[in-house]
Amino acid sequence: MVDQSRVTSGFDVELVMGEEFIRYFLLCSLDTGSIAWWSESEGVKDDGTPFHDVTIIHPPAELEDRRLYPVHPEFLGNEHPFQHLGAPVYSGKADEFAVIILPGGDQGDISLRVYPSVFDLTEDPPRGISNILPLDLTIRFQVVSTQRADGLLGDIGVQLALLDVSGPLIDAAESQGRSKEDIVADLKENVDRRVPFAVAGGGALQRIETRTYTDDPNRPNGIGVYLNLALRDGPE
């Protein structure tokens, strides 16, 4: 039983998401197709030459071992349509998909590290540009909802929005004539989205708020989600 005297926020439900929880939330979203495994971008470099690249995300190999659900047989071996290029499907890097919770606001809510494979599709056969350089994504990670006609909140989700990118992979791309602004714009098409978040179990809420906790030496960083349920005192 929960000691209700310790619940002092004024909300019916309190949930605090740590960095590992958010990491696996993103990995599950990748597994279910809410987030794409790859993205293509094409255009013209600063020097006027055309480019056509594909960027492939690799979830950590531990995801295969930690799935608690049967994988559809047609999914295995078809995780993305570029496996013929020879890029690994899963990553063995220890910090692949590592999440750091940030203070929020203009600084972003989370930082996500990935080691994508990048291929130049203008060449035949396509040339591998990178599969070892890290890419750090600064992302807004906000729990959002839609107001229903009855005034309650439904359609709970997490809104992802890419704010910035950094790391050796961006430095390498800029040295090849790609501007950081264009890279961010291309990545936003793949990152920016609303991912379902069934925190209410399919029901409706009266109120939802989030709070970010960082830089406390006595507890790990976290993003708190606070809910007031739409409780009723009778069948009407």
HELIX and SHEET records of a PDB file:
HELIX    1   1 GLN A    4  ARG A    6  5                                   3    
HELIX    2   2 GLU A   19  THR A   32  1                                  14    
HELIX    3   3 GLU A   62  ARG A   66  1                                   5    
HELIX    4   4 GLN A   83  LEU A   85  5                                   3    
HELIX    5   5 GLY A  105  GLN A  107  5                                   3    
HELIX    6   6 PRO A  168  SER A  175  1                                   8    
HELIX    7   7 LYS A  180  VAL A  191  1                                  12    
SHEET    1   A 3 VAL A  13  MET A  17  0                                        
SHEET    2   A 3 GLY A 222  LEU A 229 -1                                        
SHEET    3   A 3 LEU A 205  TYR A 213 -1                                        
SHEET    1   B 4 TRP A  38  VAL A  44  0                                        
SHEET    2   B 4 PRO A  50  ILE A  56 -1                                        
SHEET    3   B 4 SER A 117  ASP A 120 -1                                        
SHEET    4   B 4 ARG A 127  SER A 130 -1                                        
SHEET    1   C 5 ALA A  98  ILE A 101  0                                        
SHEET    2   C 5 ILE A 110  VAL A 114 -1                                        
SHEET    3   C 5 LEU A 135  GLN A 147 -1                                        
SHEET    4   C 5 LEU A 153  SER A 166 -1                                        
SHEET    5   C 5 ARG A 193  PRO A 196 -1                                        
END                                                                             
